[in-house]
C-alpha cells in the first residue's frame, strides 16, 4: 500500500499539503497526523480519490511515537512521501516566554521532525520523498524569536545532511523555507508577544508556498525551496553579511515599525 504521511495536517501549511496532494502524487492512502481528530477526518471531503487515515496524536508527547511505530509495524506501508509540517512559535522578549513554552517548541519543531523521519525511513524506498517544513528564520539568528529560529536552523541543517545521506538510496529530501505565511501560526505566536516583534513583511499565501514546494521536489534537484524573488535575495545576503549586523538591522526595523499586526 502506497502511503503519504503528513504531520500538522489539521491546519495551516500541513492542511494545504494535503489539499494539493493529488495534483502531484498517486497514492492509496494519506495518513494525516495532528491533535484535532475532527479536522483530520474532514480532509476526506477534500480529496477525491485518496483515502484519508486520521491519526490523532500530540507529537510533543513521547508516547505518540510509540503508537505510530506500532502502527507502522502492523501495516508495513510503502511510504512514498513524508511531510513534516507540524510546528509552532512564540514571539517576544525572552523574559515573556515561559520555559515550558520553549520546551514544547523544541519538542514539536525539532524532536518530532527527527523522530518521524527516523520511524518512516525503514518504510521508504527508491523514489520516496521527504519534505521538511522549515522557515526563512533558519538562515540567521533572530532576536525576539530566538528559540523558534534556532529550532528551524536545526531543521535546515538536519535536512541538508539527510539530502546527502539518502542520495544513494534515491530518496529526495527538501527543506521548505518560506517567509511569513497567512496561517493560524500567528494566533499562537502572538500570545507572548509584548510588542517586541512587529510584522512589516509581505505575507505569502499557503497555496503558493506549497505549490512551489511540490514543484521543487519533483522538478528540480534543489535542497531548499524558497518562494519569492525578494525572499531568495534575503537568503543570499545573510550568507555573506555578519550575523551581528543582520540582527542589528532586524532590531532597528522593529523599533521603526509602528504597525503591529500580532
Order of alpha helices (4+ residues) and beta strands (2+ residues): beta-alpha-alpha-beta-alpha-beta-alpha-beta-alpha-alpha-beta-alpha-beta-alpha-alpha-beta-alpha-alpha
